[in-house]
């Protein structure tokens, strides 16, 4: 039986996930259910009727769990992935225990800290903070679990840092910069802050700087890339095992394939608001070690962006289980492979006509996609780097790739709004249909079944016969908005224009289910989800659940506080949410560069896992991970709330399976700045300039 592999690629997943996490798509806020909530009536809206708002009078209000008042105003606050609350005030940076509100640590040296200078180190309890002046940039590493300063590059003798990368499997953090002896690379142990090694004088000039995240290829060696070379370093001694000339440009934006979804904690609802001109595009102008003049001309904006820019990536290393002894490397314009033992280039450099947008690993070879003036697709051989086929020129930028067996479906789009789908045989690179398929709307999903190619967009769904290139259905399943979909077995449930449909993958037919529902406030669905009882759809202010036959189980609607207040919070993310829906709900999974279809990346996975994290931090992260597995049964909605003692704008927690409002709090704020912690069922609200309040919701 032929294996089937599914690859999906989207450039929008990160936008959608981060937006929905804060703007109405918050999930998993659990707690004790108030029995009085059973008195509610979830109001259904069908056949064009606008829904009434679900009452909250009989819902018990949740009192404040704690209040903490700081000496000075709070500039910003975030929830770290380990569960600790971080608050930046005018006088210090604070760590707060979220369950009790107790201040567990305070660092006065980080007063008035810009949020751009606070950088999360993914998958760990560590954060990096950039301090100092233009010509003396330092990095401070903090364990947020207990506030312990792990390392300060100033204390390590480093005068200036221009790059900071991590080597998780070695529990290492690598800094590139200048120390008392000149250009240097320093690796520290993230647990102790002690130097593991210092490497001096390996660069030819000040213009050579790191361009890629190091890859640990075993317990003693890592791969490094600079603007001019590739290095293999012995981590025990810091000695260079071998180096090979290979240029990587660092004067433009980073590698697109490394734009991964950020899932390291949450920011508050007003975190996106910026003061002044901001830092748009500044990360693309990070100078090298010798670029001091550039820093001076850029002023404070460049300094404030240094924390984010310090770990920007321009290239990527890969090692595969099915290619032992080889390390692959690619950047925005080229790709090659080296013998891991000797450093000899095992295949000639492959150059791309346009920047690499995506690089996926299939069982046949590397599938490379480029986007810019031309979008091209080609397949490179693992052993030789030769093009097995291609390049195939495509229409517009590639937005999705899906592989089923040996058949490849590729969606592309142009800024004009025109969208196309190409079908290609992975073995030969030959088209499967006479011409590319033109579709209406942005592509949410593409998949090959026995009947042909299912394409689902934001405007229509149909099946294309891959031999004739014609649609199987005389008229597409059309809708004004939507096209959200979720799979159940060999069926896809589709939501469009307020109605639910089901499409069979077996016979290629679809049917309408039930009467649908009209969302209040003229909202359109932003999410679709498979629940035990049926299909759940929701927007910012609406939630609805249907059984698998399309019968409405409940519909809940809560009015927004009003566009004058609510809109200022929500509209910032409205476009991002709409654009990201196809990514997070239409595709089976999102893949960034370096992912595989089973070809073997266990060594790469091991290299991305942190080791030797402190026991306290490990306990926090383990507890949060386990708790997150049970999250997802609730949605939090911002609306007008009335309690026995107060009324005003607040939050309600709604059970997705019953539609019951089970808890509520009044924030008494027309423009609330808050974080909803979906794992520990807490709300963190900035009540005034210097006050944080915690609620158990």
C-alpha positions, 0 to 999 in steps of 0.5 A: 500500500502506497504511503501518503504524506501530507505537507502543508505550508502557510505564511499566515499561521503565526498571524492568526494564532497570535491574534486569536489568542488575545482577541476573542479566541482565548481558550481553556479558561476553566473553573467551578461552574456556577449552577445558576448559569443553568437558568440561562437561555442560549438564544438561537438566530436562524432564518435571518433573525438577529439574535438577542443577547444572552443574559448574564444576570444569573451568573455569579461574579468572580471577585478579585483574587489579588491586587498588587500596587507598584511604586511606579507606573507599569509600561507593559506586562506579559505572561511568560510560557513558564507561567510567570507574569512579567511587569515592566515599570518605570522603576524596575522589571518585576516577576509576579507569581500569577496565582497570588500576585506576590512579587517574587523578584525585582530588578531596579537596573531595568527601569523604563525597559522598552518591550523591544529590548525584552526578548524571549528565548524560545522553549526555555525559562530564559529571557534576554534583555539588551542594555547599554549604549550604542557602542557598548551593547550588552545582553543580560540573561534572566531565569524568570522562574526566580529572577536569577541573572544567569549571565551579563555579557558585560561581566563576561568581558564582552564590550559589544554584542551583535548576535545572540544564538542558542544551542538548546541541546548543549544548554548553551547560549552563544554571543558574537561580539568584541571583548578585550582581545578583539573579535570573539565568540563566547558560549555560556552554560545557560544554567550556570552562566559560566563560559563553556569556551571563548573562540578568538580571531577566527574572523578575517575582518569586522564585517564577518558576523554570524548569520544562522542559529548554530546546529549541534551535530553531536555532543561535542560539535556545533555548526556555525555560519557567518557572512563569509564561511561555514565552521565546525566547532569543538564545543569542549575546546572551542577549536575550529575543526574545519571551515569552508568558504560560503557567503551568506548575505545579512543585509536584508530581511531574515530567512522567510522559512524561519518565520515560525509561530511564536508561542512563548507566552502572551502579551496584553491586549494593548501590547501592540500599541506603540509610542513614537515611530516604532521599529518597523523594518529596523531588524533588516538594518542590523550592522556587523561588528564593524558597523558602529557608524550605522548604529550611531546614525540610527539613534535610539530606535535601532538600539530599542530593536537590538534584542529582537534583531540579535537572533535574526536568522539568514541561513539554516543548517540541517542534518537528516537521519537518511543522510549520515555524515552530511550537513546541509546548509541553505540561505536566501539565495543558495544551498549546499552540503558538506561532509561533516567529518572533513568539511569538503563540499559534497555537492556544488552550490545550487543558486536560486534566482529569487529568495527562498521562501520555503524549503520542504523535505520530501522522500524524493529530495528537497522541495525548494520554492522561491518568491519575489519577481518569479515564483519557482518550484524545483526538486533537489537530489539529497546526494548530489544537489542536482535538480531532479526537475524544475524550475517550474514557474508559478503564478504569483507567490506560493501560499500553500503546498500539499503532497499526497502520495506522489502528487503535489498541489501548489496554491499561489496568489498575486496582489491583484487577488487572482489565485491559482492552483497547480498540480505537479507529479513529484517524481517527474515535475510534470503537470497533472492537468492541462493548465493551472486552475483559477479559483475565486478567493484566497485558498484555505485548503487544497487536497487530492482525493480519488475524484480529483483536487478539492479546493476550498477558498474564502469564496468557493469550494469545488473539485477539479478533474485533474485530467481535464482541468474542469470542475466536477460540480457544475456550480461551485459551493459558493459563499460570500465569506467563510470557507472555514473547514474541519475534518472528521474521518473522510469528511470535511465540514465547511462553514460559509455565509452562516451555513454548515455543509459536509463534503465527502472525500469518498464520492466527492459530493456535498450537502447543506446541513440544517438551517445555519445561524446568523451571527449577531453584530454582523460578524462572520465566523473566525474559527471552526473546531471539532467537538465531541458533540458536533461542530463549533464555530465562533467569532469575537462575540458569537459562539454556536454549536451544531450536531453532526447533522447540522441541528443547532444545539445553541447560539450565544451572542454578547454585544461588544462594548461599542466600536468607540472603545472596543473597536480600538482594541479589536480593529488592530487585529481584525485584518490579521485574524481574517487573513489568518483564518485560512491558515489555522483552520483550513490546513491540516498543519503548518510547516516551516523550512526544514520540516520533513514528511518522515524523511528523518529529522530526529537529530534536528529535533534533539538539537532543538531541545533544552537540557539541564534547565533548573528543576524549579523552571522545569517543574513550572514548564512541565506543569504548564504543559500538562495543564494546557492539554486540558485547555480548550473548552472555554472562550472568553468574550469582552462585553458589558457585564452587570453584577450584584455590586457593579456594572461595566465592560468586563469578561465572560467565560463561556463553555463551548459544549453547553453555551453556558456563561459560567463566570464573569468579571467587571473590569470597570474600564472602557478600554481594558488592558488585560491578559487571559491565561487559558491554562491556569484560568486567570485574568490579569488586568492593568487597573490603573497606571501602577496597579495589576489585578488578578481574577480567577475566572 
